[in-house]
């Protein structure tokens, strides 16, 4: 413990903001790990299960299957199913609104890691420069006494801040890129799954239409033909009555 305290004091005043940055980075990394675990699931196998239920025309079961999972992919699939009767453009708009909310929650606090990656090496360099200035000011006093060890010790202590800043920057850089890569994967998986489900629902709609399924209130083809025959028969009867008269 005493060595840690000595390390912090040896780095100069910039070690205190660096310490604050390091603690903040640790809190953000842990919080983001928990957030991605809770909100960043891609629900493997959910798309295949949803498509299978849709082909069986079990749309309510498909919605329940999507609602039983968390993450933008499951939520977006549920939105598609709930608004499947609306035009494709309207469905895509609703999915975009829902997905943006999820992605914003996943991206939250990541700029802190990005900023820490940039600022911490600069603070470390500042601490080193300040320490080197103090060391060079002491060179004249130490040289005529023949005591060079104190000067070398001062140079070593001046580099503590740079080492600390670089360590913090490396850790934050790795964490930021990890979370960014996961966010890109989740985004692309969600977009691909939504497109696949919309195409599948469109194909099912075409199949139902080809099989003779029609909206309520629309007359069948047989009924239309019967009405046409009655109309022709009435027209022929009217023409004969005019001719006899």
N, C-alpha and C positions, 0 to 999 in steps of 0.2 A: 504493500500500500504506500509506503514511504517513497519507493522508487517512482510510482505513478505521480505522486505529488511533486517530486523533484523534476520529473519530465515535464509536467505542465508548467511549473515555475520557470524552468530553464528556457522554455520556448518564448517567453515574453508575454506581453499583454494580448497578442493575437490568439494565444492558445485558448482564451476564454470564449471568444466568439466561435472558434473552431470546435470547442467542446459543446457549445450550444447547438451548432449545426449537426454534429455527430449524434447527439441525443435526439434531435428532431428527425434526422434521417432514419434512425432505428425505429422510432415510433411510427413513421410513415410506412416503412417497409413491412412491419408487422401488421399494421392496419390494412394495408393493401393485400397482403397475403390472405387475411381473413375475408376481405371483401371479394376477392376473385374466387375464393373457395365457395362463398355463398351465392354470388351473383354471376359468376363467370362460367357456369357449367354449360357444356354444349350438348348434354343429354344424348350420349351415343345410343343409336338404335331407335330413337324416338321418331325420326322422320320415316323410317321403314314401317314402324308400327302404325303411324298415323295414316300413311298411304294405304296400308292393308285394311284398316278400318273404314277408310273412305270408299274403297272399292267394294266393300260389303254394305255400303250406304249406312254405316253406323256413325254418323257424324257427331252425335252427342257423346258417344263413347270416345271418339277421337279428341273432342274438346276436353273432356275430363282427363284423358291421358296427358295432354299438353299442360293442363293446369296443375297436374301433380308434380311437375318439375319446375325448377327455377332457372333463371338465366334468360337472356334476350332471345335465344333460339326458340325455346319452348313458348315464351310469351308471344312471339311474332307468329308462330304457327297457329296458336289459339286465336289470334286476331284474324288471320286469314280464314279460318273455319267459321268463325262467328259472323263474318261479313261476306261469305262466299256468294250470296245472292246479289251482291252489288257489283257494279262494273269493275273491271280489273284496275283501272286507274285509281278509283276510290279506295280499293283494297290496298294498293301499294302506298297510297298516301297515309292511310291509317297505320300501316306497318312501319312506315318511316317515322311517324310521330312516336310510336311506342318504342321502336328501337333506339331512337336518339336519346330518350330518357334513360334507358338502360346503359347506353354507351357513355353518357355523361357521368353517371354514377361510378362506372368502372374507371374512367379517366381522372376522376377527382383526386387531388393531392399529388399526382404525378409531376406537375410543374415544379413542385418543391424539390423533388429529387434532381430534376434537370438543372435547377438553379444552384443547388448545393454542389453538383458536379463542376459547375463553372466557377463558383465563388471560392470554394475551399482551397484550391491550389493558389489562387491569387492572394488570399489571406496568408497562406503559408509563405509565399514569396515575399510578401510585405514584412512578415515577421523576421525572415532571414535577412532582408536588407537592413531593417532597423538594428538587428543584432550585429551585423557586419560593421555598420557605422560605429556602433559602440566599441567593437573590437579594434577597429583601426585607430580609434581615438586613444585606446589604451596601449597601442603598440609602442609609441614613443616613450611612455613611462616605464614599460617593461623591458625595452631593448637595452637601455643603458644599465639596467640592473643585471642583464644577462639571463633573465627568467622568461624563456620562450614557452614554457609549459602553460602558463596562464593564458597566453595568446591563443595557443592551439585549443585549449579548453573552451575559450570564448567562441572560437570559430565553430567547434562542434555543437555547442549549445545553440548557436544561431541557426543551425540546420534543422533543429528539432521541429520548428514550425512548418518548414517545407515538407518534411517527412509526414507529419500529421495531416497536412492539407492534401497531399497526394494519396494517402491511404483512404481518407474520407471520399475523395473524388472517385477513386477506383471502385469502391464499394457501391456508391450511389450510381455510377455509370452502369455497372453490371445490373443493378436492380431496376434501373429505369428502362434499359433495353429489354430486360426480361418481361416486365409488365407491358411494355409497348408491343412486343412480339405476341404476347398472349392476347392483347386487345385486337390486334390485326387478325389473328386466327379466328377469334370469336366473331368478329365482324364479317369476315369472308364466309365463314361457315353458316352464319345466320342468313346472309343474302342468298347464298346458294340453296339453302333449304327452303326458303320462302319461294324462290323462283320455281323450284322443283314441284312444290305443293300446288302453286297456282297453275302450272302447266298440267298437273295431274287432274285437278278439279275441272279445268277447261275440257280436257279429254273426256272425263266422265259426263260432263254436260252434253257434249256432242254425241256420246254413245246413247244417252237417254233420249235425246231428240231423235236420233236415227231409229231407235226402237219404238217410237210412237208416243213417247211421253210428251204431253202438252200442258200448257198452263191451264188452270181452272177457268171454265167458262168459254174456252175456245172450242168450236164445233169440230167434230171428227171429219175425216175425209168422206166416210160413208154418208154421214148426215148431210154434208155439203152436196154430194152427188144426188141424194134423194130430193133435196130442196130444188135443185136445178131441174130434175125430171118433172116435178110437179109444176114448176113455172112454165116449162115448155108445153106441158099438156094443157094448161089453162090458156096459153096464147093460141094454141091450135083450135080450141073450142070457140074462143072469141072470134077467130077469123071465119070459121064455118058459119057462125050465127050471122055475121055481117053479110056473107055471101048469099044465105037463104033469104035475107030481108031484101 
